[in-house]
């Protein structure tokens, strides 16, 4: 079973913790993680791109010229897709790009991502959250002590108002609740920071019932 050190606010080792083999020791599958990331990115798309067909372009209600006798091709509207200023043929319309995959597959992908974080030495387990004051500089100082200065993902059981306040002005920090952990967020982050208490809660949230 994977085991990792637990550090305090001064980045000093205070002990170790045995991680859940099912969640943090699963086989790493890049193919499965890629599939889930594609699904997440597709779900993030706004899908608001739209163009007007000839039925929505302004004007063109009158027939440009009579049907026969002019020597020109037949025309019924100046807003035909063949004309300048006309409508668009087969253009994009508002739609949802979201789709889903089986829950068991998505859960396995998350296990794979968490296992990759552990094997890559990117997981930092903090003994407890004990900030000296509810200010951004306090959190910045803590992360500096832990040598976490780039793309830090902090996982907590619940985002309290004070905690959100001290992290929201740090552009390299992202805070997520345990129940919202996802593959894309884990892959984008360079480090995952979590407290010792929340490691156990993560097993409760994402472990198989």
N, C-alpha and C positions, 0 to 999 in steps of 0.2 A: 504494500500500500504506500502511496506517495506521502512523504513527510516534509514539512517545511518549517523554517524558523519563524518565531514570533518576535517582533521588535517593539520597543517602546517609542515614546515621543522623540528620544534622542538617537534613534536608530541603533540602539543597543539590544543585543539578543537577550531575551528574558525566558526563552523556552522554545518548545517546538510543538507542532500539532500534526496529528495524522489526518490526512484528507480522505474523503470518501472515494474509495476506489471506483465506484460506479460512475461518479461525476468527473473526478479529476484524473482518473487513470484509464479513461476509455481510449480506444484506438483513434488516432488522428486521421481523419478522412478529408483531404482537401477538396475532393470532388463533391462530397456531401455539403460541405460548408459553402462551396461556390454556388450550389443549387439554391441554398437558403438565402444567400446574399442577393442573388438575382431576384428572388421573390420579394425580398425586403425593398430593394431599389425600385422594382416595378410598382410596389404599393405606394412608394413615396412620390411617384409622378403625379403632377397635377391633372394632366389630361384635359386641359382647357383650350388647346389649340383648335381653331375653327376657321373655316372659310365659307364664303357665300356661294351657293349654287345660283343658277340664273333665276330661280324663283324668289331669291332674297335680294338680288342686286336692284338698286333703285333705277327706275325708268324702264324704257324698252317695252312699254305696253302697246304701243302703236306699231303696226306692220310697216317696216321701212319703205317698201314700194309694193306695187301690185304684183300679183303672183306671176302673170305672164306678160309678154310683150315688151319687156325692157331690155332683153338681151343679157341680163344679169342672172346670177344664180338665185334660186328661191330663198327668201329670208322671212322669218316670222317675227323676229325680235332682235333689236340691236344689243341685247344682253345675252346673246348666245355665247357659249364658251369659245366659239370660233372667232368672235369679234374682240377687238380691244376694249377693255372696260367691261367685258362680259363676265358671267359667272365662272366658277371653277368646277371642273369635272373630277369627281372622286377625291376631293380634298378632305383634309382631316376634320372630324367633328368631335365635340366633347365626348369623352368616354373615360371609363375607369380601366386602368391597366393592372389593377390588383388581381391576384389569384392566390390560391392557397395550396399547401402540400400537406400530406398526412401529418398529424400531430406527433406520432412516434418518430417519424423521420426528422422533424424539426427539433425534437428533444435530443435525438442522437447527434445532430449537428451542433447543438449547444454544448453537449458533453465533449464533443471533439474539439470545439474552440477553447473550452476551459482547460482541457488536457494539454492543448498546445501552449496555452499561457503558462501552465506549470512547468512543462518540459523546457520551455524557452527561458525560464527564470524571470518571468515578467510579473509574477504574483508576489505582492507584498502584504503580509498579514500584520496588522497593527494590534497591539495588546488591547488598547481601548482609545476611544475618542475623548481627549481631555484638553480642549483648547483653552488657552489662558483668557481669551476674550472673544466675543462674537464680532470679530472684525476680519476683513479680508487679509490684512497683514499677518494675522495670527495663523491662518491656514497656509499662506504663502511661506511663512517661516517654517512650519511643520513639514511641508513638502520639500523645502530646501534641505532640511535636516535628513529627510529620507532619501535625498538625491533623486527626487521625482520632479523633473522640470519640463517634460515633453509629453503631451497627449496622455494625460492621466485619466483613467476611468475609475471613479469611486463608486462602489456598490454598497448601498445601505438598505436596511430593512424598510425604513420609511424616511422620506425627505422632510425633515422639520423646517420650519420657517427660518430659524436661526442658522441652520446648516446651509440652506439655500442662499442665505444672505452672504455668508462668508466665502462662497465658492463662485457665485454668478459673475463676478468681475475678473475671474482668472480665465483667460481665453484658452488655456491649455488643459483645463479641467472640465470633465463632464461627470455629472452625478446621475445615477440611475438607481431605481429601486430594484431589489432582488427579483421581484416578479416580472420586471420589464427587461431583464438581461437578454441580450440578443447577440447573434453571431456577428453581425455587421459592426456593432459597437465594440465588441471584443477584438476584432481584427484591426480596426482603425486605431485602437489605443496601443501605446507602447508599454504601458504598465497598468495592472489592475490592483487597486488598493482596497482592502476590505478589513474590517475588524475581526478579531478572533470570535466574538459572539456571533457575528453575521455569517461566518463560515458555516457554523452549525445550522443557522437558519436557512442558508442557501440549500443545504441538503434536505431540509424539511420542505422547502418550496418546490425544488426541482427533482427531488428523489422520487422514484417510482413508489406508488402506494400499494 
